[in-house]
C-alpha cells in the first residue's frame, strides 16, 4: 500500500464523522500525544524507566501506526499529497546527502 492509498483509507474512515478533521493545531496536539506514547514505550523497553506492574504493555508498531494515522489526518486536512511530498524529500536527500555518510 502506498502513501496515497493509506491517505485514501484514512479519508474514507474519517468521512463518517463531523468534523471530518480537527483543526491543524488540534491534530498537532494529538500527534504530540501519540509521539509521547511511542517515546514512553521505547523508554520502557530500552531505557531505565521500566513499567509498573499495573501498566499495560503496548506494541511499538501500534504506536508508530497511530503516528502515521495522525500524520495522514493532518496531510488530508491540508490537501497534501504525501506520495508526492515523499518523492520530493527523497530526491533532496539523495542529492544533498549522497556523500555525507559512510556506505556499506
C-alpha positions, 0 to 999 in steps of 0.5 A: 500500500502506498502513501496515497492509498493509506491517505485514501483509507484514512479519508474514507474512515474519517468521512463518517464523522463531523468534523471530518478533521480537527483543526491543524493545531488540534491534530498537532496536539494529538500527534504530540500525544501519540509521539509521547506514547511511542517515546514512553514505550521505547523508554520502557523497553530500552531505557531505565524507566521500566513499567509498573506492574499495573501498566499495560504493555503496548506494541511499538508498531501500534504506536508508530501506526497511530503516528502515521494515522495522525500524520495522514489526518493532518496531510488530508486536512491540508490537501497534501499529497504525501506520495508526492511530498515523499518523492520530493524529500527523497530526491533532496536527500539523495542529492544533498546527502549522497556523500555525507555518510559512510556506505556499506 
